[in-house]
Amino acid sequence: MLYRTRVFPSILRSIYLVVRLPYVSLLIWLLPLLLCNSGQNSLMAHDEGFYAGRARQMFESGDWIAPWGSAHHKTPGSYWLIASSYKLLGVSEFTARLPSAIAGILCLFTIYEIGKILLSSKVAWLTATILSVEFLWLQSCRLAAPDIPMIFLVLLAILSLLKAELSPQQSYFWLFIAGLSFGLGFLLRSFVIFLPMVALLPYLIGEHRRHHHLANPMLYLGWAVGLIPTLAWLWLSWLRYGDQSFGQLLGFVVELGSEDRNHNGFVFYLWNIPLKSFPWFFFSILGLAVVLRRPIPRYQLILVGFPLVLLTELSIFSTRLSHYALCLYPFVAMLAAVGLNWLGNIYQTGYTHQTKSLPQKNILLSFVSQARNYLPRNLSYALGVLSILLLLTGILALIYGDVYLEQRANLCLILGLGWLIVPLMWIARNHFGQKFLSDSYWIASWLIPCWLTLAMAGNLGLLSDYNPAFKAFFQQPAIASILQTHPVSFAQIEDKNSTLLNFYTPIPGSRVAAISQLSPLSYAWISAPNNQQLSTPYRVIATLQEYQLIQVLP
């Protein structure tokens, strides 16, 4: 009995020490956010269905070059990742999204290592935890898309550049990894990888006298090796389709650079990023002010220069979409961690009231100092007001809303109740003498409600079940019995949701201009109604939103 009483606390201490390891604690923090779901998964149209469907064509045909019969406008890296996941674990929404989830975990570890070099271990860990609760970032980690894998390669390249600077004797290895990362980044996102590469030029050129990265041949060798898979794919594609292989790749970039999609203007990212990363973007503004006032030696052009140059590039680029700015989110998290840590230090030391008599020349300085001291208090009270508004919104939505609003109402209630702890903690510490409520508790009261809200959003299926009507339709026994045994063609369907039809159709057939090109008794998807196809007799088997599953009559 005495042996057990000694061993059990020892086991608990060992578990506690393991949990406190940075990577373990980050995994414990992130994995529930990645895995929580309602038990039902369905893909998002258009991009997710596009990548998952194209990868499925590669996997099922065995043709990993261009199984769709024409030259393609994107490099195949993302298709290869998803198709490899299919090969290992089978075709499903989970396996389609698995590469992004793994890359998201690796991004957290990498940004933690970058933060340790640029700032400190504490701020680095805080950076990773903030990044994982930025809404758009977490959502993207749960999508079948190339954005997060590419960003992991960008972060790995930045980390390698920093490691090469810290360890000159190993600089050849680290610079090779940096170049290799950018080369593989081209395989994933083609010319998009040049945007973060250009954003790094101020650091590479401005600090060249110190680190000499640009003069090291291993950087270029790594880049060349990383390009080998893309060059091999281009060569094999050229053998089939000739100059179209290069024309499609270049033409798509020119099209994106000249197309103003959704009429998103030059200032699009200035409101979209704060919205999709709320509230952390506002902490990042505070963190930016802190690092501008006290620059980070040697690394200011990475911590500040990189995101500012990248934001400028993205704003100039004509096609402006939310996910194009995802590469900024790790740096938003890092600057937010700086700002939140700075506020936590003020919270810990407390605030002092302004003295009654001060020399005239020190009035402005004193005012600034007092305003700084009151920032944690004012932010706590402001968040309390926001929490009350969220609670009222959630209650009204529960009373008067439908099922759709009830789900959002639950999220408002969780976030509102959680964030209400922030002002209560301030009051308890500063007005009731509860000094044990340190800055760690105060910072946690900002983070944990966001974590709980996003975990609940995942549990409700809001981060994984985007088109449940499509999934339910294909699971109907009468429909499944047809689709599982007959190929189904696509007649004049090229819209956004057609990518979902292609993915969920078990045996997708060919794409035709009209059903008159199909043989009798064959099956096809058509848009409903489609007057150009009425000349050919057919019967409607079922209707799914704007589509009809038909059979051509003899």
N, C-alpha and C positions, 0 to 999 in steps of 0.2 A: 504493500500500500504506500509506504514511504517512497519507494522507487517511482511509482506512478505519479505522485504529487511533485516529484522533482523533474521527471521527464516531460510532463505535459506543459508546464511553463516554458521549458526549453524549446519545445516544438513551436509554441506560439511565438516565442522571440525569433526563431529562425524564419517562420512565415512572415513575420512583421518586417524583418530585414530584407527578405526577398521582395516583398511588395514595395518597399521603399526604393528599390533599384529603379532608375529613371525609365528604362525601356519597359520594365514590367508594369510600373504604375501607368505609363502612357497606354499600354495595351489594355489594361483593366479599364481605363477611361474611355478608349475609343471603340473597342470591340462591340459593346452593347449598342452603341450608336450605329454601327455598320450592320448589325445582325438583327436588330429588333424589326419585326414585321408582323402583319396581320395573318400570316399563313398563306396569303394569296399574292402572287407577283404578276405584273403585266408591264410590258415595255412602254416607254414614252415615244410618241411620234414627234418629230420626224427622225432626228439624228440617231437616237438609240436604236430604233427599229432598223434604220439604214445600216449601221455598223454590225448589229447582231445578225441581220439577214444576209449581208454580203459575206460575213465570216461563215455563216452556215452553208452558203453556196460553195465556198472554198472547201470546207470540211467534207461535205457530202459528195462533191464531184471529184475530189482529189486533185483538182487543178488550183494551185496556190498562186497563179500568175494573174489570170483574168478569166474566170469561169463564166462571166456574163456575156462573153462574145464580142466585146469591143474594148478599145483602149479606155483606160480609166483616168479620172482627173485627180485622184489622190494616191499617195504612196501607200503601200499595203501593210505597214507595220501594225496598225491597230487591228486589221483583219486577222493578221497572223497570230497576234496575242489571243484574240477571242477564239479563233479556230483551234489553237493549241489547247485552250481550256476545254473546248468541246471534245477534243480528242481524248483528253485525260478523264473527264467527268461526265460526258454526255451533253446533249443540247438542252439548254433550259435558260430561263432568265437569270438564275443564280450564277451559272457558269459564264454567261455572257458578261456579267458584271464583276466577276471575280478578279480579273486583271486590274480594274480600277480600284477595287477595295485593297488589294495587296499593295498597289502603288501608293494609295493613300496612307497606309501604315508606314511604308518606307519614307514617304515625305515627312511624316511626323518625326521619325528618328533623325532624318537628315537635317531638318530645320532646327532640331534640338542641338545637334552637333555644331551647326553654323552659329546658333545663338550663344553657345558656350565660348566660341572663339571671339565673336564680336562683342559680347556683353558679359554675362555671368551664367553659372549653372541655374540659379534660381529664375532669372529672367528667361533663359532658354526653355526651361520646363513650362513656365507660364505661357510662353509663345506657342508651344505645341498644344497645350490644353485649349488656348483661345482659338487656334486654327481649327481644331476639330469641332468647335461649336459655332463656327461661321456657317450660316445656313447654306449658301450656294456651294461652299466647299464640300460640306458633308453630303449634300445632294449629289454633287458630281462624283464623289467617291462611291456612290451607289448606282452609277449609270454605266452602261456599256458604251463608252466613248474614249477617245484618245487623250483627252485633256490632262487628266491626272498623271497617267504614265509619262507624258511628255514633261510635265512640270517636275516630276521626280528626277528626270535626267538633267533638267536645268539646275535644280538644287544640288544634285550630285556634282555637276560641273563646278558650281560655285564653291562647294565644300572642298573639292579637289584643288582648286586654285588657292584657297586659304591654307590647306594642308601643305601644298608645295611651298608656300611662303614661310610657314612655320618650320618645315623640315627640309632645308636646302639639299641635304644629302639624299633625300627621297623625291626630289622635285621631278625627276624624269618620270618616275612611276605615276605621280599624281597628275602631272600635266598630260600624260598619255590618257589617263582616265577622263580628264576634263574634255580633251578633244574627242575621245571615243563617245562620250555622252552626247555631245553636240551632233556628231555624225549619226548616231542612232536616233537622235531627236528628229533629224530630217526624214528618217524612215517612218516615223510615227506621224509627223505633222507637216511634212514637206517644207515649203518656204516660210511657214509660220515660225520655225525655230530661229530664223534670222532676227526676229524682233528682240528676244532676250539676249541674243549674242551682241547685237548693236547696243543694247542697254548696258552691257558690261564694258563697252569700250572706254568710257570715262575712267573706270578703275584700271583697266589694262594699260591705257596710254598715260593717264595722269600719274600713276604710281610705277611706271615702267622702270625708272631709274633705281627703284628699290628692289623690285622682285624680278624684273627681266623675263617675265613670262612669254612675251611676244617674240623674244629672241631664242626661245627653246624649241628645237626641232621636234621634240616629242609631242608637243601640243598639236602640230600639224600632222604628224604621223598618226596620232590617235584619231584625228578628224578624218583622215583618209581611210583608215581601217573601218571606222564607223560607217562610212559611205559605201563600203563594199556590198552589203546586202541590197541597198537601193540601186546601185549601178548594175548589179546582177539582174534584179527585177526589170530594170529599164531595158537591158539588153534582150532579155527573153521576150519582153512585151514588144520591143521593136521588131524582133524576128517575125512576130505575128501580124502586127498592125502598122509597121513602118513608122513614118514620121508623126503619125497621130499620137503615138505614145508620149512624145515630148510636147506636141502641140496641146494636148488635153491638160497636161500638168501645168504648163505655163499659162494657158488660157484661163484656167480656173483662178489662178492668182490675180491675173489682170482683171478678171470679172469682179472678184471680191474687192479689189482696190478701187474700182470705179463705180460700184453699186451701193447706193444709199438704201440699205434694206431696212424696212419698217420705219423709215424716216427718222432714225435716231441721229440727232444732231451732234455737233462738236462737243457739247457739254453732257452727253449721255452718261458717261462713266462718273461724272461728278455727282450725280444723284443716284445712279444705279448701284454703285459700289457701297455707299453708305446704307442704302436700303437692304441690300443682300448680305451685308455683314453687320447689321445693327446688333448691339450698340458699339461694337469694337472699333468701327471706323473713327468714331469721335474720340475714343481713347488714343487711337493712333495719331490724330492731329495733335493731341497733347504730348504724346511721345515724340513726335516730330519736332515740336517746339523745344522739348528738353534736349534732344540730341543736336539741334541747331545752336542752342545756347552753350552746350558743353559737347563739342564734337568728339566723336569716337576716333582716337588716333589711328591712322593708317587705313581705317575701314569705312570712313564716312561716305566714300563714293560707291560702296556696296549697299550700306544700310539706307542711305538717303538718295544717292545718285541713281542707282539701278531702278527703283520703283518710279521715280519722277520721270526719267527718260522713257521708260516703258509706257507709262501713262500717256506721255506726249505722243509716242508712236501710235498707240492704239486709238487715240483721239483723232489723229490725222488720217488714219486708215478709214476709208469710206464705209466699209461694212462694220458696224458697231453692234456687237451682241454681248450679252452678259457673260457667257462662258469664255469669251476671248480674253477677259480681264482676270481669269483665275490665277494666272502667274503672279498677280499683285497680292493675292490674299495672304500668302505666307509672310510677306513684308508688312502688310496691314496688321497681322497678328503680332509680329515682332515689335513694331512701334507701339501697338496697343499694350503689349506687355511692359514696355518701358514706361509708358504713361501710367498704367495701373500700379506698377511697382513704386513709382514716384509718389503717387497719391497714397499708397499704403504706408510709405515712410512718414508722410505728413500725418496721416491718421494715427500712427503709432505714437508719435511725439506729442500729439494733441495740438490745440490752438490756444493762443493767448490773446486777451483783449487789448485793444490799442490804448496806449498810455494817454493821459489827459493833456500833458504838455510836451511838445516836441519842438526841436529847432525847425525853423521855416524850411531850410534846405533839405530836411529829411522827411518832409510830409509826403512827397510823392513816393519815395522809397518805402516808407512805412505803409502807405496805402497798398502798394503792390505786394508787400510782404503779408499784410493781413488778408488781402484777397486770396493769396496762395494758401494761407493757413486755413481759410474757410472753404476751400474747394471740396474736400471730402464731405464736409457737412452739407454744403449746398447741393452737391450731386446726390447725396443720400436722400435728402428731402425731395429733390426733383424726381428721383426714381420712385419715391413713395407716392407722389401724385400720379405718375404714370401707372403704378401698380393699381391704384384705386380705379383709374379709368379702364384698365384691362379687366378688372373684376366686374365692374358695372357692365362693360360690353359683353363679357361672358355670360353674366346672369340674364341680360336682355335677350341674347341669342338663344339661350336655353329655353326661355319662356315663349318667345315668339318665332323662333327659327325652325327650319326643317332639319332633316338628318344631316345634310351637308353642313349647315351652320352649327349644329350641335357638336360636331367633331372639332371645328375651329373654336367653339366656345370652351371646350375642355382645355384646349391649349392656352387660351387667354386666362382661364382660372388658375392653371398650374403656374404659368409665368407670373401672373399678378400676385398670387399668394407667396411665391418664392421670393420675388424681388421686394416684397413688403418687409422682408427680414432685414434688408440693408439699412433703412432708416431706423428700425427698431434697435438694431445692433449699435448704431451710432449713439442713440439716446441712452441705451443701457450703459455704455462705456463712459460717456462724458457727463451724464446727469445722474446716474445711479451708482457710479463707482465700480462697475463690473470690468475691472482692468484686465481680466483674463481673456476678454474678447479682443484679441490682438489683430494686427493687420492681416494675418493669414485667414482668420475667420471672416473678416470684412471682404477680402478678395474672393474667398470661396463663396460668399453669399451672392456675388455677382455671377459666378460661373455655374454653380450647381443648378439654379433654376433654368438656365439655358439648356444644360445637359438633360434635365428631366423633361423639358418641353420637347426637345428634339427626339428623345427616346420615346415619348408618348406619340409624337407624330409618326415615327417609324412603326410603332405598335398598331396604330390605326391604319397603316397602309399608305399614308400620305407620301412616303418616300420610296415606295416600291411598287405600289399597285396603281399605275397611272391610267390604264384603260381596262377596267374590270369587265366592261361589256364585251369587249373583243374576246377576252379569255373565256368568259362564261359561254359565249356563243359557240366556240369551238369545242367545248366540253359537252354540249348536248348530244345524247346518244344517236339521235337521228342524223345529225350533221356529221358527227365523228365517223359513223359507219360509211358514209360516202367519201369523206375526205381522206380517210385512212387507206382506201383501196383504189382511188382514182386520182390521176393528176388533174389539177385545176389550173386553167390558163387565165391570163389577165388581158382583158380586151379594153384598150384605151383607158387604162388606169395608171396615172402617173402623179397623183396628188400626194399630199402629206401622209395620210393614213395608209397609203398603199404599201408602205414599208412594213406595217404591222400585218397586213394581209399576207404578204410574202413570207414573213417569219412564222406566222401561226398556221399557215397552210402546210399540212404534212408533206404533200407531194406537189410542189409548185410546178406548173407547166410553163409553156412559152408565153411571151408577150406578143399580142397580135393587134393589128390596127382595127379590126372589126371581127365580129363573131362569124361572119361569112367565110372566114379563113379556117374555121374549125371544122373538124369532121363531125358527122351526126352522132348523137348520143354522148358527145364529150361535154365536159363541165367547164365553166368559166366564171370568173368574177367580172361584173360590169358595173358601171355607174348607174344609178337609178334616179330618174329615167335617162335613157340615152337614145334619142330619136334616130341617130344614124344606124342603129343596129336593129331597128324594128322590121326591116325587110326580110330578115332571116328568122324563121319561127323558132321559138324557144319557150321553155316553161320555167317559171320562177320557183325555185325550191325553198329559198329563205331570203330574208332581208336583214342586213346588218348595217344600221345607220344609213349612210348614203350609198351602200353597195347592195347588189343582189347576186346571190349564187344561183346560176341558171344551168339548164341542160339544153343543148341544141337538139331540136327535133329533126327526125329524118325528113 
